[in-house]
Amino acid sequence: MQEVTTGFEIFVKLLTCLKNVNISYEYAKENDGSITCWTETPHLIENAPTLTEGLNCLLKSLRERANDYISDFNYWIKGCPEELPYIIKIILSNNKELESCLHGKS
């Protein structure tokens, strides 16, 4: 007998998969001693005096990008459809989860 999956169960599974999307970052030390941090998807770049401050700026930028994306969804989905899973990840995660994600943990 085949198990019947409800729409809600599929929705929960989908959200769980999206929540497990990783957002990786890289960083480089600049000539002036500051640190530049960036993510590939969504493409964001921040510069700060220290890596900790750079990551905090990056977290703030991720939140802002998610808010912008949702606020003008029709615009962003046409221009950056590949970002949608990451935007959902950002929306579903608290700051501690996002910070862990940047350190390679879902």
Residue pairs with C-beta under 8 A, 6 or more apart in sequence:
15 88
15 92
18 85
18 88
18 89
18 92
19 88
19 89
19 92
19 93
19 106
20 106
21 85
21 86
21 88
21 89
21 106
22 101
22 104
22 106
23 39
23 41
23 42
23 62
23 86
23 89
23 90
23 98
23 101
23 102
24 39
24 40
24 102
24 104
25 37
25 38
25 39
25 55
25 58
25 102
26 37
26 38
27 35
27 36
27 37
27 38
27 51
27 54
28 35
28 36
29 35
30 36
30 47
33 49
34 47
34 48
34 49
35 47
35 48
35 49
35 50
35 51
35 53
35 54
36 45
36 46
36 47
36 54
37 45
37 46
37 47
37 48
37 51
37 54
37 55
37 57
37 58
38 44
38 45
38 46
38 58
39 58
39 62
39 102
41 82
41 83
41 86
42 62
42 65
42 80
42 83
42 86
42 87
44 58
44 61
44 62
44 65
46 54
46 57
46 58
46 61
47 54
47 57
48 54
48 56
48 57
55 99
55 102
58 102
59 95
59 98
59 99
59 102
62 90
62 98
63 90
65 83
65 87
65 90
66 87
66 90
66 91
68 76
69 76
69 80
69 83
69 84
69 87
70 87
70 91
76 83
76 87
77 84
89 101
90 98
93 101
100 106
